[in-house]
Each structure stands twice: as C-alpha cells, then as structure tokens.
Amino acid sequence: MKKNSFKRCAAALAACMMMASAMPVMTAPVMAAGNIIKNPDFESGTKSWGVYNETGGKYSLTSENGKLALTVLNRGQVAYSVQLNQPTIRLYKNGVYRFKFDISSTVDRYVEAMIQMDGGDYRSYTWKGIEISPETKTIDYEFVMEEETDIMSKLCFNCGLEKQDPADLPEHTIYLDNVSLELVDDSNVDYSETQAYEIPININQLGYKTDSRKIAVIRGEAGSTASVVNADTKEKVYTGSVGSAINNATANETNYQFDFSSVTTPGKYYIECDGITDASYTFTIGDNPYGNLLDDSVRMLYLQRCGTQIVDEKFGHKECHTSTATIYGTNETIDVSGGWHDAGDYGRYIVAAAKAVADVLYAYQADPTAYSDNIGIPESGNGTPDVLDEVRYELEWMLKMQASDGGVYHKVSCDTFPGYVMPEKETRPLIVMPKSTTATADFAASMAMAYEFYKNVDASFAEKCLDAAKKAYEWAKANPSVTYTNPADVVTGEYGDRNPKDELYWAAAQMYRATGEASYLADAEAVSDKLKAGLDWSTVGDYGNIALLTMDGIDKNSSAYTKAKSLVVAQADDLAAIASEQAYGVATESYHWGSNMTIANYGIILAQAYKLTGEQKYLDAAQGQLDYLLGVNPLGTCFVTGYGTATPVAPHHRPSMAVGAPMKGMLVGGVNQNLEDNAALAYCADAAPAKCWVDNAESYSTNEITIYWNSPLTYLMSMTADSAPIVPPVEADWGDANVDGTVNLADAILIMQVKANPSKYTITTEGEKNADVNQTGNGLTNADALSIQKYLLGLIKTLPESYDSSQNTTTTTTTTRRTTSTTTTTTTAATTANVLGINDYGTPMNSNATAVEDFRDGSSKLFFASDGWENGDPFDCGWYKKNTSLDKGCLTLTIDKDTSGKYNYSGAEYRTSDHYGYGYYETSMQAIKNDGVVSSFFTYTGPSEDNPWDEIDIEILGKDTTKVQLNYYTNGVGNHEYMYDLGFDASQGFHTYGFDWQPDHITWYVDGKAVYTAYNNIPKTASRIMMNTWPGRGVNEWLNAYNGKTPLTAYYQWVTYDSNGPHHK
C-alpha cells in the first residue's frame, strides 16, 4: 500500500499483535514447493491482482496478449499513488526465495518492485529499483527472508511519481508477465507452528447474573457429566448431565450444552467436564457480574470525542479537527467541530451517529438506574447522568451539520484515511459532503428523541432540538430521494443508502412520539408497508417500531401499534427459533461484516419482544446473544477489549494502534465468513465460517470498532438487566369472539351458538375475525370453538392454532404440463455442451415435472420478460425485455448500459405468469463472474400482488462464483443468508440449482445434491418463479463495487417445478 521508505509510527508494529488463543493459524507447508504467486501468467486476466491509488493517482488495469497491462493515466503525488499489488504472500523466516518477472513499458521510466509488510510501517522484505523501457527486461534474483515469518505480506510495484522520472512523463502502459516467487531452500525454516489453542469449554467470561439462564458450550469428545467448581475452595457445587451431541457445521465442531442455571450463589467458578482435560476460564456469578463494562461502553464514546482535548492516561490527546470544513464543490466553509470519531478512522457520519444516539438513549430509557454521574468524563458530577451528557456532545455536533434550509450534510472527513496516528495528527483539509435524505431523516429522528430526553434536563436545548427536527423533517419530506455516493476523489466511509423509506418511517414515528401530532403518525403509517425492519445504520425501521411500542400513552389498539408489535414479535419468533437450534445459542446462521453488531441488534429485538409479551423464551434468547459476545462462541473470545480472559488486543482502531494497546470497552466487529481483508484472507482461509475472525489490526473487516457497534452492546445490556417476570398486557385479540377484552369459555359458547342458530345469535365483524383461530382464513367453524377450549385447558400454547393452507399456498390456478399420473420420472439426457459451446455439468431436466419450461427450443410459454420494471435500491438498473433473448439455444439475461436515463445500467428479468406453491423448483444456469453483480433464481410474491412479501432465493454473487448465497423471506422477515461453497466455478458451465419448498422446511440442491436445509418461519404464499441479473449500488460490502463492465450475460437452459418434490435418486 505504501512505498518501502514510508513510515507510520514506531507504535504501529505493536498494534499488529495477535492473540494466540483465538488466532486461526495456517497449515504450514512441508517442503519448498512451486510458484507462490497466483495467476502469474495472467491467463485469468487480472484475477488476484489489484491496484492501490491515492493523492491523484489514476490508472486502468487489463490484460493484453497474455500480459498484465497497467495504464498509468496520472502518476499522482508520491511513488505509491499508483501501486500494482498482490496480497497475502507467505514468507517464512530464513527461507531462501527466488523472485522473477518480465516487465516493460511504452516509455522509459523508473519503478520499484518489493515484497513488504501489509501494515505496520510497511517495511520491505526485499526491494529493487528498476529502469524499464519498451524492451522487455527479465528480473531474476534470490533473497533470504531475514525477518519474522509473515504470511500476509504483499507483492508491490510502485508506478506513481518517482523522482528519477521526468516531470512531463506522458500517459503510458506498463506490461508485466511470468511473475514467479519460489521458496527454493527451506532447510533453515522452522515449521513448528501448531493450530491455535481452543479452550474446550466456553462460558460468558465475565459471568452470569444469579437468576439468569446459564449455559456453557463444550466441544470435542465430552463425557456424560460436567461440574461447576468453586474457584476458591475447589469444591464441586453442582454436577449435572451434558446435553446430547450437536453437529455444528458452521464451526466444524461437535458441541454439547451444559445448563447450570440452578447455581445461584454468588462467587467465582469454573466448569470441568468428564473426558476433557482442561477446564473453562473462571467466571463470576453475582448481581453485577459485568463490573464496569456498561460504564466503559459509554466512556469509550468520550474517548472518541473530536474537537476537544481528551484527558486520559493512555488515550489523552490535544484537540483535533477544529479547522473549518469546506462544503464539497463550493468555496463555502463552516464550523462542524465536535462529535465522536466514527470508528477506526476519524470521519464523522450522520447516519452512523443517529444509530449510536438512538441505541444509547433507548438504553437509558430501558434502565435509567444503571447510569451514574461519575464514569470519568468532564461533565461527571454535574447532577445529570453522564450518559445524557455524552450523547449531548454528539447532538451538539449534529446540529452544526444542518443547513439553513433544514437539510443535513451527510458526513465530514478528509478526502482519504490517515495513517495509524492519533487524531490531532490528521491534518488534511476537512470536507463536508452534500445533503442526503437518509442523513436528514435520521437527524430528524435523533433530534426528536433529544427533545424528549432533555426537556426535563435543559428545556432550551430540548426546544432547539425539536425545532431542528421539524425543519429536517420537512426537508426530507420535500426531498424523499436525495441519495449520497462518494465522488471519485473522496474515499472515506460512504454510508450510502438508496432506500430512505425506513428512515422516513423512523423520523415520522419519532416526531409523533415527541409532539403527539396525528399528521406524523399518518406519515409513518403511509410508508410502513414493505418496510425494511432492522437496527442497522442502513435499515432503521425497527427504531420506528420501538418509538411507537415504548411511547407513553399510545393507543395499544391502534393499527400503528399493533402492526409494529406484530413485526417485532414475528422477528423475535424467528430469531428465537434460530438461536434454539444453534449450539452456541446465537440467532444467526451466517456471519458477515459487523456480525457482532447484528447479534447485539438481534438481542435487542428479542428483549423488546419479552417486554411486550412476558414470554421467558425471548429473554433467554436475548441473554444468549450477550453471552455469545462475552465468550460463548467458537472463538472462545470475549469480543470486548479489556474484558474477559481471552480478549482482542489488536483492534483496527487508530488510537489503539498509535498507542500500542487497545482502548478498553470496545466491541470489535466479529466473525466475517466472507474474508474481506488481507489479514482475514491470510489467517482464515481454512477456518470454518463461524471462526473467521482474526485479532489483527489490519483486519478491518473483522476487528475494527465503531460507535454504532458499541452502542447496541450498551442497549442490550440495559434491555437484559431486569430478569424479573413481566406480565404481558391484556389485549382483546385471537379467541375474543365476544370482544370483551378476555378469552374464556364464553367465547367458545358464542361461536357454537352462532353456528347452531345464526338467526338468534350474532357476532360482530371484529369478533368473527378474532374467533377464526382454527385453519385461520377459512371462516368461522365449530373447530374454532374447540381450539379456544384447548387453549383454555393448556393443550395448545397460543392462538390461532393453525392456518388454512389452501388460502396461503395458492393465489391463482397453476399451469400444468403433466401428461401422466404415474410417479415414475422421465428425464432428458444431459448434453456436454449447448449451441454456445457451454459445458453442462448439472443433472438432467425432469421432463415429467408439473411445469416444464425448456428454453432450448427457442420459446417460452410460462414466462414473460419484465419490461420497464424497476425496484429502487440496491438495484442500479431497470429490467427491460430487450436485455433478454431466446435466440442462442437458451435464455440469456444481460446487464448492459441504460438508455432510459433513469439508471446507469439495465438488467434482465424473466418471471412466470402463474404462481406456484409447495414443491421442487430447479433451473440449469451459468452465472456471471464480475464484481458488483448478481445472477439469480428465486420465487417471489409481495404487496404489489396484495400478498405478504414471501421469497426464496438462490443468488450467485459475481465477486465469487465459487459460492452460492441461499436465503428466504417470510412476510418481509429475512436475515436467513447462508453461503455455500460450491467446489466449482458457477461461471464456467451449466449447473443445476434447486430448492424443495415444503410447509416445515426448505432444502436447497446443487447438481442434485442437498446442500442446506432451513426449518424456521417458512414462507406460505404461492409465488412467481423468477430469474434476473442486476448490478448493485450502495452494497459494496456485500457485492464489491461494480466496475461498469458491459455487456454481462447469464445463461439459463430450462426451469422446472414439480409438486411431488425432488426427482433426484
């Protein structure tokens, strides 16, 4: 990333420390072997090679005639302004290496070739300056790796501004070929590294409250019993049976749960298990086992303050970022000093700030007695809880980010990230980026909250916040689709979000809560359909739900309240079901960037459902999410710095990296199975998905921190603080036939009377709706009365008892192409290649399925092309018929430029006219390989068809076509993503992809093999069968950035649907 002489600071090396107890360790080679370089002869184009650019460096990268071709358009300001590189190069101490490559240029110039540390001070392990010309030069030499082993070093060619070159050097192209790095002598290499230690018994390393559920997770070959041992007396205080073996595929482990909830005596303990040598770490049981964690999670925000002097023994510094900032694209400057540094960098972003503010204020609301006035910030001792003082510091900065017209600027930062330095050392000019709808709506919500929380603390400040909220709200309503994207010359965090509907909902709900004005509630309800639920910075719908659900005096029979409650409880049901099936109790089946935030968010939803219903399962599951974060996880790590026995020591956090020690009380990002930085690629390449985390300062995708990852930890701790039983509110709903506010035998009697003598007995419309509790959807029957009696006797736990499957699984008559009623399956033989010469590696088509569409005959009877359809973010396209074709022996769906002027690109989509229910769906497809795009096969229905949003997905992400993402949505609730490793490249031939959808499960198939099954909250509604291709925008963390390459085409040979299920033997 930087030239060999570029120094960060002496302390940066210390920030690269790695924690042995949690660090995945790569398998060591057993002998000197072949070429270490990936794609060395560029037969695969530019794959595995990239370019770092900064300070004006511009380039294009392609391959020509079997060579890599780097065109330098602008050399920038430093040697590494244009830097060609390949990361994750393994170098072993004392190894002798031979480095060889061919290089030339269309002009005479100077370049630097090196293999360097990828982080720290970027020191070079080998370096060579080279004069190149149009004549190909072969560089060939040996070197010894004299420093410590580095398995994530980087091969670099600096092609920017070199002092040896003339100032007027024109645009030119550098060619590279036959790159080779071989370990030619490993006789002095020590290959004694072993796998990192994994503690066999994982517990919440801080401890457990006396009355909470207490679960330890054991891995390996456990015996039948385990014991809780007093750490002081060494006496066993409890011995019990361990649970049955659990096959944990995501962690590649066999696990056993040990429930020791009956141990309630305060003290220090550890757990032993028969058949296992090592005990767990020591933990505490008590009324406050977490010590100062809650205070430190808030004080971390003080240490992140910008624009003021920080007083702290380790992390104190002078004031920073106090100069005025220039509004991008203008000469106008404004004062935007203050606020919190967002994350590992020093940018300040409104949408991130809004989530953090909401979490911390709602945390205070959930348990105000937990927050003191003495956590060690400048305002401590002023009579106001420090948590309110700290949030006010952020709010004061946010107010500075509002323009006079009410709109709010999206962010303020420098144009690029700084080195690993303390904040006052970042001195590049500050830039305020343009206003956006999401920032403005989030701001309105935050300021409306501020009015409520500060009106009894400082009435003048509260009114100022409410006035700002009203101005921002009106601007957002008048400008509902102003999105933000980083311009090319600014590379700091984008926080782009092209769907502001959830932000507008939150703002409206919060404004209604602050003012009580009905117009705001009407606005909230107007945008509540197909709302993105969530507590992330980009999906904030659940903050709107929480605003309504926790509002004093709200009508709990209102549609707004009941809808919000239904959505939160439905999410909690899904999350609790997932958590109950996971060995470690975590409510997710896959792990992505910021997974620890997601898990904390899930815990908040579960705890909110507990407060709404009083059902203990939700509180237990919420506590389980906190336990995961604090140690009950496959890494055996407490993910909060400074807490627990095994804890992160090298977060990606510039102050910590500069000081050489971690700031206390920070929640790191957590497991990310997508391996999205070089440290993760190096250390987690062979790790199980649930173990893809590395305690390395260069792992920004797993080990960074942010204010809005810390804030849900604070919120979750407050939400789980009170474990006393909650009595759910009495509501007139399911079963209340006579609408008297209770469910009792009178309701069952009324149903039977109405059915027996409808001329004498009547029931209201609302009562009939409440009473339809058996086969809900088929009207009032005597079976409804029976279900109510079963409920009253405790034979069933909830109402309604069941749903009418015929109402939920079919909406139109399906087209049938079955020609025989026999169950014998006939198939069409697979071909080795179609007319385009694409090899077919999949299973044959089932020609006797219920519905068959064979695109190879050049026609389509069941499908039609979407034409002019568009769906907003994250789709950077409309779908057009002209992008589809049946002329090439299959269906082609192409991504191309857009000529409508609405989007940058156009996509293609095919969908059936009819809807299909339970059964087996399959296609033969070749996907697109290219960053930023998706090739898909799925079923979908939704509000546009007066149905709930139900969807089942097979998506191949162009950034890595060796994997397929599986997912589904039930009534708009998703978060079921599972990434399956295909073992082949989906862009290199036809393969078959399918799923068997049944009432109680979905099983996905690849080439006839079942690869994954989901069981929770399965969709019910008949749907269209669809395929589409599209480029994304604002989802770079998911898809990688799209490079604009067109045309890109996916190929489909056929689609089948069989109501009898899979035909594979």
C-alpha positions, 0 to 999 in steps of 0.5 A: 500500500505504501512505498518501502521508505514510508513510515507510520509510527514506531507504535504501529508494529505493536498494534499488529499483535495477535492473540494466540488463543483465538488466532486461526493459524495456517497449515504450514507447508512441508517442503519448498514447493512451486510458484507462490504467486497466483495467476502469474501468467495472467491467463485469468486476466487480472484475477488476484491482482489489484491496484492501490491509488491515492493523492491523484493517482489514476490508472486502468488495469487489463490484460493484453496478449497474455500480459498484465497491462497497467495504464498509468493515466496520472502518476499522482503525488508520491511513488505509491499513488499508483501501486500494482499489488498482490496480497497475502504472500507467505514468507517464512523466516530464513527461507531462501526465495527466488523472485522473477518477472518480465516487465516493460513499458511504452516509455522509459521510466523508473519503478520499484518492485518489493515484497513488504509488510501489509501494515505496520510501517510497511517495511520491505522484505526485499526491494529493487529499483528498476529502469524499464523501457519498451524492451522487455527486461527479465528480473531474476534474483534470490533473497533470504527472508531475514525477518519474522515469518509473515504470511500476509505480506504483499507483492508491490510495484510502485508506478506513481511519481518517482523522482528519477522520472521526468516531470512531463512523463506522458500517459503510458502502459506498463506490461508485466508477465511470468511473475514467479516467487519460489521458496527454493531452500527451506532447510533453515525454516522452522515449521513448528507452528501448531493450530491455535489453542481452543479452550474446550469449554466456553462460558460468558467470561465475565459471568452470569447474573444469579437468576439468569439462564446459564449455559456453557458450550463444550466441544470435542469428545465430552463425557456424560457429566460436567461440574461447576467448581468453586474457584476458591475452595475447589469444591464441586457445587453442582454436577449435572448431565451434558446435553446430547451431541450437536453437529455444528457445521458452521464451526466444524465442531461437535458441541454439547450444552451444559445448563447450570442455571440452578447455581445461584450463589454468588462467587467465582467458578469454573466448569470441568467436564468428564473426558476433557482435560482442561477446564473453562476460564473462571467466571463470576456469578453475582448481581453485577457480574459485568463490573464496569463494562456498561460504564466503559461502553459509554466512556469509550464514546468520550474517548472518541470525542473530536474537537476537544482535548481528551484527558486520559492516561493512555488515550489523552490527546490535544484537540483535533479537527477544529479547522473549518470544513469546506462544503464539497464543490463550493468555496463555502466553509463552516464550523462542524467541530465536535462529535465522536470519531466514527470508528477506526478512522476519524470521519464523522457520519450522520447516519452512523451517529443517529444509530449510536444516539438512538441505541444509547438513549433507548438504553437509558430509557430501558434502565435509567438506574444503571447510569451514574454521574461519575464514569470519568468524563468532564461533565461527571458530577454535574447532577445529570447522568453522564450518559445524557451528557455524552450523547449531548456532545454528539447532538451538539455536533449534529446540529452544526451539520444542518443547513439553513434550509433544514437539510443535513450534510451527510458526513465530514472527513478528509478526502482519504484515511490517515495513517495509524496516528492519533487524531490531532495528527490528521491534518488534511483539509476537512470536507463536508459532503452534500445533503442526503435524505437518509442523513436528514431523516435520521437527524430528524429522528435523533433530534426528536428523541433529544427533545424528549430526553432533555426537556426535563434536563435543559428545556432550551436545548430540548426546544432547539432540538425539536425545532431542528427536527421539524425543519429536517423533517420537512426537508426530507419530506420535500426531498424523499430521494436525495441519495449520497455516493462518494465522488471519485476523489473522496474515499472515506466511509460512504454510508450510502443508502438508496432506500430512505423509506425506513428512515422516513418511517423512523423520523415520522414515528419519532416526531409523533412520539415527541409532539403527539401530532396525528399528521406524523403518525399518518406519515409513518403509517403511509410508508410502513408497508414493505418496510425494511425492519432492522437496527442497522445504520442502513435499515432503521425501521425497527427504531420506528417500531420501538418509538411507537411500542415504548411511547407513553400513552399510545393507543395499544389498539391502534393499527400503528401499534399493533402492526409494529408489535406484530413485526417485532414479535414475528422477528423475535419468533424467528430469531428465537427459533434460530438461536434454539437450534444453534449450539452456541445459542446465537440467532444467526446462521451466517456471519458477515461484516459487523456480525457482532453488531447484528447479534447485539441488534438481534438481542435487542429485538428479542428483549423488546419482544419479552417486554411486550409479551412476558414470554421467558423464551425471548429473554433467554434468547436475548441473554444468549446473544450477550453471552455469545459476545462475552465468550460463548462462541467458537472463538472462545473470545470475549469480543470486548477489549479489556474484558474477559480472559481471552480478549482482542488486543489488536483492534483496527482502531487508530488510537489503539494502534498509535498507542500500542494497546487497545482502548478498553470497552470496545466491541470489535466487529466479529466473525466475517465468513466472507474474508474481506481483508488481507489479514482475514484472507491470510489467517482464515482461509481454512477456518470454518465460517463461524471462526473467521475472525482474526485479532489483527489490526489490519483486519478491518473487516473483522476487528475494527470498532465503531460507535454504532457497534458499541452502542447496541452492546450498551442497549442490550445490556440495559434491555437484559438487566431486569430478569424479573417476570413481566406480565404481558398486557391484556389485549382483546385479540385471537379467541375474543369472539365476544370482544370483551377484552378476555378469552374464556369459555364464553367465547367458545359458547358464542361461536357454537351458538352462532353456528347452531342458530345464526338467526338468534345469535350474532357476532360482530365483524371484529369478533368473527375475525378474532374467533377464526383461530382454527385453519385461520382464513377459512371462516368461522367453524365449530373447530374454532370453538374447540381450539379456544377450549384447548387453549383454555385447558393448556393443550395448545400454547397460543392462538390461532392454532393453525392456518388454512393452507389452501388460502396461503399456498395458492393465489391463482390456478397453476399451469400444468404440463403433466401428461401422466399420473404415474410417479415414475420420472422421465428425464432428458439426457444431459448434453456436454455442451449447448449451441454456445459451446457451454459445458453442462455439468448439472443433472438432467431436466425432469421432463415429467415435472408439473411445469416444464419450461425448456428454453432450448427450443427457442420459446417460452410459454410460462414466462414473460420478460419484465419490461420497464420494471424497476425496484429502487435500491440496491438495484442500479438498473431497470429490467427491460425485455430487450436485455433478454433473448431466446435466440442462442439455444437458451435464455440469456439475461444481460446487464448492459448500459441504460438508455432510459436515463433513469439508471446507469445500467439495465438488467434482465428479468424473466418471471412466470405468469402463474404462481406456484406453491409447495414443491421442487423448483430447479433451473440449469444456469451459468452465472456471471463472474464480475464484481458488483453483480448478481445472477439469480433464481428465486420465487417471489410474491409481495404487496404489489400482488396484495400478498405478504412479501414471501421469497426464496432465493438462490443468488450467485454473487459475481465477486465469487462464483465459487459460492452460492448465497441461499436465503428466504423471506417470510412476510418481509422477515429475512436475515436467513443468508447462508453461503455455500461453497460450491467446489466449482466455478458457477461461471464456467458451465451449466449447473443445476440449482434447486430448492424443495419448498415444503410447509416445515422446511426448505432444502436447497440442491446443487447438481442434485445434491442437498446442500442446506436445509432451513426449518424456521418461519417458512414462507406460505404464499404461492409465488412467481418463479423468477430469474434476473441479473442486476448490478448493485449500488450502495452494497459494496460490502456485500457485492464489491463495487461494480466496475461498469463492465458491459455487456454481462450475460447469464445463461439459463437452459430450462426451469422446472417445478414439480409438486411431488418434490425432488426427482433426484435418486 
